[in-house]
Amino acid sequence: MILTFLSLKDAPVWRWRSDCGWAAFFCLSMCIFHSELFDFKVIRVYHDFFLNSSLFYYGVISIGTPPQSFYVLFDTGSSVFWLASTYCSSEACTNHPLFNPSKSSTYYSRDRTFYQGYGTGSLTGVFGFDTLHIEGLTIPNQGVGLSITEPGNTFVHANFEGILGLAYPSMADGQIPVMDTMMQDNLLPANVFAFYISKNFEDGSEVTFGGVDQSRYTGQIYWAPVTEQLYWQISHVTMQNQETGWCRDGCQAIVDTGTSLLTCPQQYLGYLQQYIGAQANQYGEYMINCNNLNNMPTLSFTINGVNFPLPPSAYTMHNENGQYYCTSGIMGTYLPSRNGQPLWILGDVFLREYYTVYDRQSNQVGFALAA
Protein backbone atom coordinates (compact mmCIF):
# COMPACT_ATOMS: atom_id res chain seq x y z
CA MET A 1 0.00 0.00 0.00
CA ILE A 2 2.81 2.36 0.85
CA LEU A 3 5.56 2.62 -1.64
CA THR A 4 6.31 1.56 1.40
CA PHE A 5 13.02 -16.20 1.38
CA LEU A 6 13.77 -20.10 1.19
CA SER A 7 14.86 -22.03 0.79
CA LEU A 8 13.14 -25.23 0.20
CA LYS A 9 15.38 -27.30 -2.07
CA ASP A 10 14.29 -27.47 -5.68
CA ALA A 11 11.23 -25.33 -4.89
CA PRO A 12 10.13 -22.69 -7.40
CA VAL A 13 11.69 -19.38 -6.47
CA TRP A 14 10.52 -15.73 -6.65
CA ARG A 15 12.11 -12.55 -5.35
CA TRP A 16 10.76 -9.24 -4.04
CA ARG A 17 11.71 -5.97 -2.07
CA SER A 18 10.36 -3.44 0.58
CA ASP A 19 9.98 0.35 0.59
CA CYS A 20 9.05 3.17 2.96
CA GLY A 21 6.79 5.61 1.67
CA TRP A 22 3.91 -3.11 0.97
CA ALA A 23 -5.11 -20.81 3.22
CA ALA A 24 -7.70 -22.29 3.73
CA PHE A 25 -8.39 -25.86 2.62
CA PHE A 26 -11.95 -26.00 3.96
CA CYS A 27 -10.28 -24.59 7.04
CA LEU A 28 -11.75 -23.60 10.35
CA SER A 29 -9.93 -21.63 13.02
CA MET A 30 -6.59 -23.02 14.10
CA CYS A 31 -6.21 -25.03 10.89
CA ILE A 32 -2.54 -25.57 10.01
CA PHE A 33 -1.41 -26.57 6.51
CA HIS A 34 0.94 -29.43 5.99
CA SER A 35 3.30 -28.46 3.20
CA GLU A 36 3.73 -32.02 1.95
CA LEU A 37 0.02 -32.13 1.09
CA PHE A 38 -0.01 -29.08 -1.16
CA ASP A 39 1.84 -28.13 -4.32
CA PHE A 40 2.09 -24.54 -3.21
CA LYS A 41 4.39 -22.10 -4.97
CA VAL A 42 7.25 -20.55 -3.01
CA ILE A 43 8.75 -17.22 -3.96
CA ARG A 44 12.17 -16.32 -2.66
CA VAL A 45 12.48 -12.73 -1.59
CA TYR A 46 15.48 -10.46 -1.34
CA HIS A 47 15.41 -7.16 0.50
CA ASP A 48 17.65 -4.12 0.42
CA PHE A 49 18.03 -1.17 2.76
CA PHE A 50 16.78 2.03 1.18
CA LEU A 51 15.99 5.50 2.48
CA ASN A 52 16.65 5.46 6.22
CA SER A 53 16.43 1.71 6.78
CA SER A 54 13.06 1.21 5.15
CA LEU A 55 12.98 -1.96 3.13
CA PHE A 56 11.80 -2.97 -0.31
CA TYR A 57 10.57 -6.52 -0.79
CA TYR A 58 10.34 -7.47 -4.44
CA GLY A 59 9.99 -10.57 -6.58
CA VAL A 60 10.25 -11.69 -10.18
CA ILE A 61 7.30 -12.27 -12.50
CA SER A 62 7.16 -12.50 -16.28
CA ILE A 63 4.43 -11.49 -18.67
CA GLY A 64 3.66 -11.80 -22.36
CA THR A 65 4.61 -14.09 -25.23
CA PRO A 66 7.56 -14.38 -25.32
CA PRO A 67 7.84 -13.58 -21.60
CA GLN A 68 9.26 -10.27 -20.39
CA SER A 69 10.52 -10.36 -16.78
CA PHE A 70 10.14 -7.69 -14.10
CA TYR A 71 10.49 -7.13 -10.38
CA VAL A 72 7.23 -6.37 -8.59
CA LEU A 73 6.28 -5.55 -5.02
CA PHE A 74 3.79 -8.05 -3.56
CA ASP A 75 1.39 -5.74 -1.71
CA THR A 76 -1.49 -6.83 0.54
CA GLY A 77 -2.51 -3.18 0.89
CA SER A 78 -3.62 -2.65 -2.71
CA SER A 79 -5.34 -4.67 -5.43
CA VAL A 80 -4.20 -3.44 -8.85
CA PHE A 81 -1.44 -5.22 -10.78
CA TRP A 82 0.55 -2.79 -12.90
CA LEU A 83 3.92 -2.46 -14.62
CA ALA A 84 6.02 0.39 -15.95
CA SER A 85 5.47 0.41 -19.71
CA THR A 86 6.76 1.84 -22.96
CA TYR A 87 3.73 4.16 -22.90
CA CYS A 88 5.37 6.07 -20.04
CA SER A 89 7.84 8.94 -20.40
CA SER A 90 8.07 10.01 -16.73
CA GLU A 91 11.49 10.08 -15.10
CA ALA A 92 10.70 6.85 -13.25
CA CYS A 93 10.31 5.12 -16.61
CA THR A 94 13.73 6.21 -17.89
CA ASN A 95 15.76 4.09 -15.45
CA HIS A 96 13.69 0.88 -15.27
CA PRO A 97 12.95 -1.98 -17.66
CA LEU A 98 9.62 -1.35 -19.37
CA PHE A 99 6.92 -3.76 -20.51
CA ASN A 100 6.46 -3.45 -24.26
CA PRO A 101 3.02 -4.76 -25.23
CA SER A 102 3.82 -4.56 -28.95
CA LYS A 103 6.37 -7.36 -28.44
CA SER A 104 3.81 -9.75 -26.94
CA SER A 105 1.59 -11.79 -29.25
CA THR A 106 -0.87 -12.49 -26.42
CA TYR A 107 -1.43 -8.88 -25.30
CA TYR A 108 -4.71 -7.12 -25.97
CA SER A 109 -6.33 -3.99 -24.58
CA ARG A 110 -9.74 -2.41 -24.12
CA ASP A 111 -8.19 1.07 -23.76
CA ARG A 112 -9.69 1.74 -20.34
CA THR A 113 -7.61 4.16 -18.29
CA PHE A 114 -7.05 4.13 -14.52
CA TYR A 115 -5.54 6.15 -11.69
CA GLN A 116 -3.83 4.48 -8.72
CA GLY A 117 -2.79 6.32 -5.57
CA TYR A 118 -0.74 5.03 -2.65
CA GLY A 119 0.33 6.37 0.73
CA THR A 120 3.26 7.77 -1.21
CA GLY A 121 3.26 7.87 -4.99
CA SER A 122 0.64 7.57 -7.71
CA LEU A 123 0.35 6.76 -11.39
CA THR A 124 -2.02 6.77 -14.35
CA GLY A 125 -2.25 4.08 -16.96
CA VAL A 126 -4.30 1.91 -19.25
CA PHE A 127 -5.58 -1.60 -18.53
CA GLY A 128 -4.71 -4.49 -20.81
CA PHE A 129 -4.58 -8.28 -20.68
CA ASP A 130 -1.78 -10.77 -21.15
CA THR A 131 -0.40 -14.11 -19.98
CA LEU A 132 1.24 -13.82 -16.56
CA HIS A 133 3.85 -16.28 -15.30
CA ILE A 134 4.56 -16.57 -11.57
CA GLU A 135 7.08 -19.36 -11.25
CA GLY A 136 5.25 -22.58 -12.19
CA LEU A 137 1.89 -20.84 -12.52
CA THR A 138 0.67 -19.65 -15.90
CA ILE A 139 -2.27 -17.25 -15.75
CA PRO A 140 -3.77 -16.43 -19.17
CA ASN A 141 -5.79 -13.28 -19.80
CA GLN A 142 -4.62 -11.60 -16.60
CA GLY A 143 -5.51 -7.94 -16.32
CA VAL A 144 -2.47 -5.68 -16.07
CA GLY A 145 -2.15 -1.92 -15.80
CA LEU A 146 0.41 -0.28 -18.06
CA SER A 147 1.73 2.97 -16.68
CA ILE A 148 1.45 6.16 -18.71
CA THR A 149 2.60 8.63 -16.03
CA GLU A 150 4.49 7.97 -12.79
CA PRO A 151 4.86 11.50 -11.35
CA GLY A 152 7.21 12.51 -8.55
CA ASN A 153 10.21 10.66 -7.17
CA THR A 154 8.58 7.66 -5.46
CA PHE A 155 9.10 5.20 -8.31
CA VAL A 156 12.29 6.83 -9.60
CA HIS A 157 14.29 5.31 -6.74
CA ALA A 158 12.33 2.05 -6.44
CA ASN A 159 14.08 -1.17 -7.38
CA PHE A 160 10.94 -2.70 -8.82
CA GLU A 161 9.01 -2.07 -12.02
CA GLY A 162 5.48 -2.56 -10.71
CA ILE A 163 3.18 -3.63 -7.93
CA LEU A 164 1.15 -6.81 -7.66
CA GLY A 165 -1.79 -6.04 -5.37
CA LEU A 166 -3.16 -8.83 -3.18
CA ALA A 167 -6.06 -7.08 -1.45
CA TYR A 168 -9.73 -7.55 -2.36
CA PRO A 169 -11.18 -6.85 -5.84
CA SER A 170 -13.33 -3.97 -4.53
CA MET A 171 -10.17 -1.82 -4.71
CA ALA A 172 -9.04 -2.98 -8.15
CA ASP A 173 -10.86 -0.34 -10.25
CA GLY A 174 -12.61 -3.02 -12.28
CA GLN A 175 -9.51 -5.14 -12.85
CA ILE A 176 -9.67 -8.76 -11.69
CA PRO A 177 -6.74 -9.07 -9.23
CA VAL A 178 -4.14 -11.76 -9.77
CA MET A 179 -5.23 -13.80 -6.73
CA ASP A 180 -8.84 -13.75 -7.94
CA THR A 181 -7.80 -14.96 -11.39
CA MET A 182 -5.89 -17.82 -9.77
CA MET A 183 -9.01 -18.69 -7.78
CA GLN A 184 -11.32 -18.51 -10.80
CA ASP A 185 -8.99 -20.72 -12.83
CA ASN A 186 -8.59 -23.22 -9.94
CA LEU A 187 -4.82 -22.89 -10.07
CA LEU A 188 -4.25 -23.27 -6.32
CA PRO A 189 -4.83 -26.23 -4.01
CA ALA A 190 -6.17 -23.75 -1.44
CA ASN A 191 -7.26 -20.12 -1.86
CA VAL A 192 -4.62 -18.75 0.45
CA PHE A 193 -1.25 -17.04 0.40
CA ALA A 194 1.23 -16.40 3.19
CA PHE A 195 4.20 -14.14 3.96
CA TYR A 196 7.40 -14.68 5.87
CA ILE A 197 9.39 -11.44 6.14
CA SER A 198 12.83 -12.04 7.57
CA LYS A 199 14.83 -9.81 9.90
CA ASN A 200 18.09 -10.14 7.99
CA PHE A 201 19.51 -10.80 4.55
CA GLU A 202 20.88 -14.24 5.33
CA ASP A 203 17.58 -15.90 6.21
CA GLY A 204 15.71 -14.59 3.19
CA SER A 205 11.95 -13.97 3.01
CA GLU A 206 9.15 -15.63 1.07
CA VAL A 207 5.58 -15.53 -0.10
CA THR A 208 3.70 -18.76 -0.78
CA PHE A 209 0.55 -19.26 -2.83
CA GLY A 210 -1.77 -22.19 -2.16
CA GLY A 211 -0.49 -23.16 1.29
CA VAL A 212 1.86 -22.28 4.13
CA ASP A 213 5.48 -23.15 4.83
CA GLN A 214 5.59 -24.74 8.27
CA SER A 215 9.34 -24.19 8.53
CA ARG A 216 8.72 -20.42 8.69
CA TYR A 217 6.65 -20.27 11.90
CA THR A 218 6.39 -21.91 15.30
CA GLY A 219 3.33 -22.86 17.33
CA GLN A 220 -0.16 -22.53 15.95
CA ILE A 221 -1.83 -20.05 13.65
CA TYR A 222 -4.34 -17.74 15.33
CA TRP A 223 -7.11 -16.32 13.14
CA ALA A 224 -8.91 -13.00 12.99
CA PRO A 225 -11.90 -12.43 10.67
CA VAL A 226 -11.77 -9.77 7.97
CA THR A 227 -14.21 -6.99 8.87
CA GLU A 228 -14.58 -5.54 5.38
CA GLN A 229 -13.53 -7.11 2.08
CA LEU A 230 -11.48 -4.14 0.94
CA TYR A 231 -8.11 -4.22 2.65
CA TRP A 232 -7.05 -7.15 4.83
CA GLN A 233 -8.66 -5.32 7.74
CA ILE A 234 -9.39 -6.92 11.10
CA SER A 235 -11.10 -5.78 14.31
CA HIS A 236 -10.92 -6.73 17.99
CA VAL A 237 -7.47 -5.15 18.18
CA THR A 238 -6.41 -3.70 21.53
CA MET A 239 -3.16 -2.61 23.12
CA GLN A 240 -2.47 -4.28 26.43
CA ASN A 241 -0.51 -1.43 27.99
CA GLN A 242 -2.30 -0.32 31.11
CA GLU A 243 -0.33 2.91 31.16
CA THR A 244 -2.05 4.08 27.98
CA GLY A 245 -5.58 2.71 27.92
CA TRP A 246 -5.49 2.95 24.13
CA CYS A 247 -7.97 0.86 22.16
CA ARG A 248 -9.91 0.16 25.33
CA ASP A 249 -13.06 0.35 23.20
CA GLY A 250 -11.45 -1.50 20.30
CA CYS A 251 -9.37 -0.59 17.27
CA GLN A 252 -9.17 -1.79 13.68
CA ALA A 253 -5.98 -2.82 11.89
CA ILE A 254 -4.95 -3.32 8.27
CA VAL A 255 -2.33 -6.02 7.65
CA ASP A 256 -0.14 -4.58 4.90
CA THR A 257 3.08 -5.98 3.44
CA GLY A 258 3.48 -2.78 1.38
CA THR A 259 3.87 -0.53 4.44
CA SER A 260 7.37 -0.57 5.85
CA LEU A 261 6.59 0.74 9.31
CA LEU A 262 3.98 0.28 12.03
CA THR A 263 1.44 3.06 11.72
CA CYS A 264 -0.44 4.37 14.73
CA PRO A 265 -3.76 6.26 14.91
CA GLN A 266 -2.92 9.95 14.69
CA GLN A 267 -4.54 10.74 18.03
CA TYR A 268 -2.12 8.35 19.77
CA LEU A 269 1.07 9.06 17.83
CA GLY A 270 2.65 11.74 20.01
CA TYR A 271 1.83 9.88 23.21
CA LEU A 272 3.16 6.60 21.81
CA GLN A 273 6.47 8.13 20.70
CA GLN A 274 6.86 9.66 24.14
CA TYR A 275 5.95 6.34 25.77
CA ILE A 276 8.74 4.48 23.96
CA GLY A 277 11.23 7.30 24.62
CA ALA A 278 11.50 8.67 21.07
CA GLN A 279 12.16 12.38 20.59
CA ALA A 280 11.46 14.40 17.45
CA ASN A 281 14.38 16.18 15.76
CA GLN A 282 14.23 19.28 13.57
CA TYR A 283 13.37 17.14 10.53
CA GLY A 284 10.36 15.47 12.16
CA GLU A 285 12.12 12.12 12.64
CA TYR A 286 11.60 10.42 15.99
CA MET A 287 15.05 9.56 17.34
CA ILE A 288 15.82 6.73 19.75
CA ASN A 289 18.95 6.20 21.86
CA CYS A 290 20.48 3.05 20.36
CA ASN A 291 21.91 2.11 23.76
CA ASN A 292 18.56 2.27 25.53
CA LEU A 293 16.68 -0.64 23.95
CA ASN A 294 16.86 -2.77 27.09
CA ASN A 295 14.98 -0.07 29.02
CA MET A 296 12.24 0.49 26.45
CA PRO A 297 8.74 -1.01 26.74
CA THR A 298 7.34 -3.94 24.79
CA LEU A 299 4.20 -2.98 22.87
CA SER A 300 1.58 -5.71 23.28
CA PHE A 301 -1.19 -6.06 20.72
CA THR A 302 -4.15 -8.31 21.43
CA ILE A 303 -5.83 -9.55 18.25
CA ASN A 304 -9.07 -11.49 18.61
CA GLY A 305 -8.12 -12.39 22.18
CA VAL A 306 -4.52 -13.48 21.51
CA ASN A 307 -1.51 -11.46 22.66
CA PHE A 308 1.20 -10.50 20.13
CA PRO A 309 4.11 -8.66 21.79
CA LEU A 310 6.32 -6.30 19.79
CA PRO A 311 9.71 -5.82 21.48
CA PRO A 312 11.84 -2.66 21.20
CA SER A 313 14.19 -4.44 18.80
CA ALA A 314 11.26 -4.77 16.37
CA TYR A 315 10.05 -1.16 16.37
CA THR A 316 13.51 0.46 16.44
CA MET A 317 15.09 1.16 13.05
CA HIS A 318 18.87 1.11 12.79
CA ASN A 319 20.24 3.57 10.24
CA GLU A 320 23.60 4.21 8.64
CA ASN A 321 23.83 7.39 6.61
CA GLY A 322 27.35 8.55 7.23
CA GLN A 323 26.78 7.85 10.91
CA TYR A 324 24.99 5.23 12.99
CA TYR A 325 21.72 6.25 14.65
CA CYS A 326 18.32 4.83 15.61
CA THR A 327 14.81 6.00 14.81
CA SER A 328 11.30 4.93 15.71
CA GLY A 329 9.69 2.49 13.29
CA ILE A 330 6.27 4.01 14.07
CA MET A 331 4.49 6.71 12.07
CA GLY A 332 0.97 8.12 11.95
CA THR A 333 -1.79 6.32 10.04
CA TYR A 334 -2.61 8.31 6.92
CA LEU A 335 -5.87 6.49 6.11
CA PRO A 336 -9.18 7.61 7.63
CA SER A 337 -11.11 5.10 9.70
CA ARG A 338 -14.27 4.07 7.88
CA ASN A 339 -16.16 3.02 11.01
CA GLY A 340 -14.84 5.56 13.50
CA GLN A 341 -12.61 3.14 15.41
CA PRO A 342 -8.91 4.07 15.61
CA LEU A 343 -6.95 2.45 12.77
CA TRP A 344 -3.50 0.86 12.87
CA ILE A 345 -1.52 -0.49 9.92
CA LEU A 346 0.48 -3.58 10.78
CA GLY A 347 3.31 -3.10 8.32
CA ASP A 348 6.68 -4.79 8.02
CA VAL A 349 7.82 -3.67 11.50
CA PHE A 350 5.11 -5.99 12.88
CA LEU A 351 5.25 -8.59 10.12
CA ARG A 352 8.92 -9.38 10.65
CA GLU A 353 7.87 -10.80 14.03
CA TYR A 354 4.82 -12.74 12.83
CA TYR A 355 4.16 -15.07 9.93
CA THR A 356 0.86 -14.10 8.29
CA VAL A 357 -1.66 -16.13 6.30
CA TYR A 358 -4.30 -14.52 4.08
CA ASP A 359 -7.30 -16.81 3.66
CA ARG A 360 -9.72 -15.94 0.85
CA GLN A 361 -11.76 -19.10 1.46
CA SER A 362 -12.92 -18.01 4.93
CA ASN A 363 -11.91 -14.31 4.74
CA GLN A 364 -9.58 -14.28 7.71
CA VAL A 365 -5.98 -13.44 8.53
CA GLY A 366 -3.78 -15.87 10.44
CA PHE A 367 -0.88 -14.93 12.71
CA ALA A 368 1.89 -17.17 14.05
CA LEU A 369 5.25 -16.45 15.63
CA ALA A 370 7.84 -16.27 12.86
CA ALA A 371 10.58 -18.90 13.03
N, C-alpha and C positions, 0 to 999 in steps of 0.2 A: 504494500500500500504506500509506504514511504519509499521514495527513491533515495526508502531507506529504507564418513565419506566412505568406506568399505574395505569393506574389503573382504567380501565373500569371494572365495576363489572362483574364477571362471564365471562370475556373475556379470550380467550386462552392467555397463558403467556409464554414468552421466556425471557432469560437473556443473557447479553453479557458484555465485558470489553474493556478498551482502553490502548494503549501502546505508548512509545515514538519512538523511533528508532534511523486508519484504524476506475402519474395516469391519466392515461388518459382514460376516458370513452368517446371515440369519442370527445376528448377535444380540444378546441381551446385555445388561450391565455386567461388567467384570469379565466379559468374554476376552480371552487372550488367543491370538492367532499362533498357530504352529507353522513356522516357515516351511517345514518339509512338506506340508500339505498343499501349499499354494505356489504357483509359478509366478510370483510377483516380480516386478521389475525393480532393480536397484540402481539408483543413480549416484555416482560418486561425486562429491562436492569439494571444491577447493575454495578457500577464502583468503582474501588479502586485506591488510590494513589499508585504510583510505580515509583521509579527512578526519583527523583527531580520533583515531582508533575505531571509528565506525567500520563495519564490515560489509563487504559485498558477498553474497552467496550466489553462484551462477552455475549453469549447467549447459551441456551441449544438446541441441536438437538439430534436425535437418528437415528441409522442406523442399518440395518440388520434384520434378523429373527432368533431368537428373537432379539428385539432392544437392542443395546448398546448405552449408552448416553454419550455425550461429550459436553464440552464448546468450542464454536468457536467464532472467531472474524468476525463480518459482515463488509466486506471491499469493499467500492465502488472504491477503487484504484487498485484492481486486479480482476482476473476472475476465477482462478482455485479454486476448492473446494478440500481440502486435510485434512487428519487426521494423527496424530501420530499412528504408527502401530507396531504390533509385529515383523515386518520385520526389525525394526530399533534398533540399539544397541548404538546410540550416547548418550551422557550424558543427553540430553534433553528428551530422551525416557526412562530414568531410574526413573524419578520422576513425571511422568504423566500417567493417564490411557491410555491404548493403544487399538486401534481397532484390534480385532482378526478375520480376515476373515474366518478362519477355523471353527469358531463357528456360522457362519451365513449360513443358507441353501439357501439364495437367492443371495449370492455373486458369481460373476464370473469375470474372468480377461482375457484380451487379451495380457498380459505381455508386454505392451508398456511402456517404461520408460520416465521420464520427469525430467526437472530441473526447479526450480522456484526461482527467486531472488527477493528481496525486497530492499527498501531503506536501511534497516538493516536486515541482516539475509538471509539465503537461505536454500534450501533443495533439495534432489533428491528423487525420488520415482517411483512407478509403478502405472499405472492407472487400476482401476477395476470398477465394477458396482454393485450397491446394492439398496435396497429400503430405501429411506430417509424419515424420519418423522420430520416435522417442525410443532409442535403443531397439529392442526387439519388437516394439509395437509399430504397426503401420496404420495410420488413421486417414482414410481417404476423405476428400471433400470437407476438410476442416476449415472453419472460418478463421481468417487471419487478417489483422489490420496492418495496412502498409502506411508507414508514416509519410506525411507530406510536409509538416512543419514540426520541429522539436525546439521551441524557443528557449532562450536562457542557457544557463551553464550546467543544469542538472545532468543531462545526458552526455554533454561534452566530455566529462571526466569519468563517466561510467565505463566499466570494463565488460559490459554486455551490450548486445545489439537489440534487445527487446525484453518484454515481460510476458510471462505465461501466468495469467491469473487463474487462481484455484478457488475463488469464492463462488457464491451462488449465481445462477444465470440472471437473476433480477437486476444485477449490476452490469450486465454485459452489453447493454445498448443494442439488444436484438441479435447479437452474435451468440451462437451456441458455444459455450466454453469447452475447452479441451476435455476436461473431466466428464462433462455431460455427453460429449460425443463418444468417449470410451464406454460410458454406461449404455448409451443407446445401441452401440455396435457390439455389446457383450464381449468386450475385449479383456475384461478383468475377472478374475475368479471371485473377487469381492469388491464392492463399490466403496473403496476406502483408499486413502493414501496416508503416509506418515512421515514425520521429519525427525531426524536426529541432527542437531546442530552442535558441533564439537567446540570445546574450549581452546583448542590449539591446532596448529597445522598438522602435527604428526598423526593425530587420531583420524583426521578427515571427518566429513559430515555426509549425510545421505538423505535422499527422499526415496520412498518406496511407493509403488502403485500396486494395489491389489492385495496387500497384506502388510504385516509388520515384521520387523527384524528383531527377534527376541534377544540377540546379542547386544542390542543397543539400549536396553533398559533393564532395570531390576525391579523385583516385586510385581505387583499387579497394576493393571490399568484402571484408573478411576474415571468415571464418565460424568459429563455435564451436558444436559440437553441444550440444543441451539434454540435461542428465544425468538429469533427472526431469521428467515432464510434469505439473508442479504450478505452480511459478513458472517464469519464464524464467531458469532456473538453469543455469550453465555450469561446467565444471571446467577443469583445466589452466591455472589462474590463479596466477601467481607475481609477486613484486615484485623487480625487478632493482636492488635497492639493497644492495650488498655490505656496507655498514655494519650492516645489520639482520639479514640472513639469514632474514627472514620468508618464509613460504610456500615454503621450500626443498623441503619434501615435498609441496607442492601445496596450493592453497586452492580453494574454491568461491566463486562470485559469483552474485548475483541482479541482473538488469538491471531497474530499477524506475523508471518515470517518475513514480510517486506518492511517491517519497522525495526530499526536497529536497536532502539532503546526501549526502556519501560516508560510508558507515558501515564501520567497521573492526572486526575481531574484538576482543572485549573484552580478550583477553590481550595484545593489541598496542597498545591505545589510548593508554595513558600514555606508552609509549616513542615512539609515533609523534608525539604532540603535542610531546614534548620534542625529537624529531628535527627537526621543522619550526620550532621556536623559539616555540611557543605556550605561554602560561602561564595557569594557571587563576586566576580571580578569586574573590571571596567568594561569588559566585552560581553557581559551577560552569561559567561560560563560559570558553572558552579564547581568550585575547586574543593578538593579533598586532600588532606594531609596523608600522603602515601604511607607514612609510618604509624598511622592511627587506626588501621583496619581492625585490629584486635579489640579496640574499645568501641567500635561502632555497633549499632543494633542490627539484629536480623529482622527483616520485614517478613511477616507471616501472612500469607494469603490463605483464606479458607474458601474452597470452591466446592459447592454442593456438599458441604459438610466435611470435607477432607482438607487437612492442613498441608500447605505447600510453602515451606520456608525459603526465603531468598537471602543468603548470607551477604555480608559486605563485599566479599570477593567477587560476587556476581554483579552487584550494581555499581561497582567502582571501575572506571575505565582508565587503563594505563596508557599514557601517551608519550611519544617521543617525537619531538619536533624541534630538534636542536638542543633540547633539554628534556629531562624526564620529569613528568608531573602527572597528577591524578585528577580526574574530574568525575562528577556524578553521572551515572548512566540513566538518569531520570529526567524527563522533560514533561512539559504540559501537554495534555491531550488537545489536539486541534479540531477534533470532530465534535459536533454538538450531540448531546444525548437525545435520542428520539422519544424516550419515555419519561424523561425527567430525572432518572436515577444517574448518579455520578458514573462516568465512563472511564475505564482504564483501557490501555492497549498493552497486551502482553506480547511485547516484541522479543527480539533476540536476546536481550539481557535476561529475560525470564526463560526463554526457550532453550538456552544453553544448559539450564539445570534440569529441564524436564522434556522427556520424549513425548511427542504429541501425535495423536491419531485423529484423522478427520473422516468421520463415518457418514457417508451420504445415504446409506441404507436406512439408518435409524436417526439421522440428523442429530448427532452428538459429537462432542470432542472428548477424547481420552487423554489422560495425563498419567505418566509414570516417571519415576526417578531415572534420569539418564545414567547409563552405565559409564 
